[in-house]
Amino acid sequence: MNIALILSGGTGSRIGGDIPKQYIEVHGRPIISYCLEIIALHEMIDAVQIVADRSWQDFILERIKGTVFQQKFKGFAMPGENRQLSIWNGLESIKEYASDQDLIFIHDAARPMLSHDLISRCLDAAAGYDGVIPVLPMKDTVYLSEDGEKITSLLNRSQIFAGQAPEVFALGAYYHANEVLLPEKILKINGSTEPAIMAGMKIKMIPGDERNFKITTKEDLKRFEEME
């Protein structure tokens, strides 16, 4: 079974406004609905769990009522203190009905341009690996600075990649990779794949999608409005 875990618990503080960015309406529909639709319609996704604050759960339920998504929806999990604890809460809920051999497919509600093709490629690439992450090559020259003021060393741009979502992991191995970081180390995790790498899981990189950006700033929101 392939289970999608949609992260929709963020506050969207960097974008401003009165509501979290994933619930802002663009062309008459909330941003979260864009990725939910493509995930619900994908034939390789069997179930969906959503991390969302209780105050927004009815909002989501109203928008999936009577849709294909409702048939795959398994329930909500509560947001955590940081992104990785939100994932952990989602994993705990998913473990109640899934097996260790199932795949967990983690995606951000604020990445609305997810494509059917990228979902397929992520899940197909998982064969023979413990996980998959789509990446983009670095276009600019990159430098290492230990103090944020002076350049400490040069980095080889050809060996540096920017990670995207969705990320796919074997549920059992990924659950244990996060479990060993509780309760404090998990608060220092910035990317979903970090616990997998720290645990020695074998992670496959595949080409990402430039359109699959995360809406974080007002400029990102404007870009999405112009693209959609």
C-alpha positions, 0 to 999 in steps of 0.5 A: 500500500502507498500512503500519502502524508500531506503536511498542512499544519504550517502557519505560513508566517513568512507570507503574512495574512490572517490565514495559513498559506495553504488555505489561501484561495487562488483562482477560487480554490484553496492552495491545498486543494491543488495537490489533494486533487492530483494525489486523490486521482493518482492510481498508485496512491491508496490512502491519504493522511493529513496533518492539519490543525483542528481548527482547519479540519472541517474546512478540509472535510467540506472540500473533499466531501463527495470526491474521489479523495474522500474514499482514500482519506484515512484521517487527520494527525495533529501538527507538531512543534516542528515539521518533523514532529508533524511527520512523526504524528502522521506516522503514528496515525498511519502505523495503526492501519499500515504495515512496515512494508508499505510506502509513505509518500510525504508532501507539503500542502504548500507545493500545489504544482505536484504532477502526476508524472512526479508521483509516478516516478517517485513511487516507481524509483522506490523499488530496491531502495529504502526511500526516494527524493526528487532533487534539482541541481544547483544553478549558482556557485555555492560557498560554505561559510561557518560564520555567515560573514566570510567564505570558509571554502568552495563547494563543488556545484556538481555535487550539490543538490536541492531536495524537493517533496514528495519524498517516499520511504519504507514505512517501517524503516523510516518510523524507526529512523525518527523514533531514535531521534525522540524527544530532542534530536528530532527538533533539529531536523530540517528536511524529511530525508535527514532522519533516513540518511542518519539511520543509514537508509538507502535513498535514491535521488531522481530528477525533480521538477522546477514547477514543484516549488513550495509557496513560502513568500509573497513572491512565491504566491504571486508566481503560482497565481501567474502560472496557474 
